[in-house]
């Protein structure tokens, strides 16, 4: 193997790590808001991702049937629709279910788990038990080859770009907008926030719905790399919780750092070990670190 | 249910006239039925208290209609129902209409065991068509052996099993692996292989056989062997490893959702069929629905059946299947194998002249089914099927184009010597 080939593999492996990082981060972001900020253990988070994925599938079939000329462009619109749909379902779920259970975290866990089972069955009845894949625009497939033997996946770059955009958006919203101010006030002291005139109920609903909407975007993005089936969500949920818990539940920066750490450990060890051993190693590392730092990588300094 | 009504018969020129004639049918039907049962009185064809009357025989169907495996097992449920409907339309088995009791294994292995016990002990069914994963088959096997039931199992699997109470209508590992490997070696000049699989019993056992065959019989080289957890969706590191190892052929046994991620990422990393030879034994038309033919066109799969097989039996089968389940329905290898089950059982019962499980088991070896969609099949003494192996190339429309087929039926050999 020549030096230039080694260099190419090194570059592609580096990109593989970054690409896994953006996938994990995108998975974790919505949950970081819901679980991290609100303390709601949302077991149905994976199903909100699946809503996004199925939205892409529906819109791709619609585009193919009614406006085949728009196939190269529908994806952008579809991502926005995925956000809106997941947002709307999240809003309704909060109103119907979650808001009654805010002071009972274990009950929320059960209720949202039930919700996830129900949603899975709805997907199965609507779209069938078989996995589907939307017809992706041609420009999203294949690889970008700047040099001989160096292939950078286009879908990976796309997910990375989208992750950057969403992360920046969440940071801006949380730290530069009125809504973010209200959320942060509610998180740090609900009673006091209520007393100074913040409508905490409305804030909660909005926060939950935005978290779900972001999950929808994540699901939409994952159609470019994986599959969509009724139970796809359950594939993502463990990783999503892992990222958020490891990062330190209440810290958005922690989520970013933990996604990066997990992705690099996983991707590098996968290259040198076998796939299953890499997973074992990654999980062992996470468990060890969590035993030493139960609060996660980054924890907010709050007076309890 | 008047089964004649459901028969799919493209030759029947006028269905309306046919239906009008139905009114007279019970009158004509009665004497023939009485005749058949005079020939096969219930007391003689059923000496073990199975659920059989003069006009009806009850069978069980045990698959996962819910849970993760529903994705794969739905096709089998549909194919078995179609076969049973067609058999009923032809007059049933020994003059008796087949009645189905369907149970849901719910993708949960203990549930499979429990439901199989219910079917055999409470319902006293004459035969069961069911199971899909090896894990579910292993869970029900002790029940079938203890209660003396008859199971028709449709999936290609890892072998290393043989039971009086099971007929395996799919391929055991050597039937699917060895001929395919020889084909890529001879036709594509592949000398080095990279073996990939999902991390459970079937891919591991199959790759073990593949490795032995490559190293000991082909004198080739295995340059890598890798397993990933079920549901794994990130294969970029693996793909880089393939690029480093530069195998002549990638041998892939990835299953489920991982399959989709694997092929999408192969394409995204530039490893398309013009740069890399890939042979798989885990992608059928069903999987291609999820993966999308455009993501893996040009790669090869070794199966015994493809929906596109060009023969008269298969054309009839595909037409009937689509008429019943919609024009968009696809038929994979296992779906076809599931379709064989009821037909083989019918032929065996008729040869034995009895529904008794012991007699059916004893009569099974040598049973032929000439109008099988895959061509001709025959049951071996070891209760597996003689069948051909075929290489298909994946097309962008999600179908296979058959490239090669084994000249003869391949003998099933569930305990291959020199491969353990």
Interface residues (C-beta under 8 A of the other chain):
Chain A: X1 X9 X12 X13 X15 X16 X19 X20 X23 X121 X124 X128 X129 X130 X131 X132 X133 X135 X141 X142 X143 X145 X151 X153 X154 X155 X156 X222 X224 X225 X226 X227 X228 X229 X231 X232 X235 X266 X267 X268 X270 X271 X274 X275 X276 X278 X279
Chain B: X66 X67 X68 X70 X71 X74 X199 X226 X227 X228 X229 X231 X232 X233 X234 X236 X237 X238 X239 X240 X241 X243 X244 X257 X259 X260 X261 X264 X265 X267 X268 X269 X270 X271 X272 X286 X289 X290 X291 X292 X294 X295
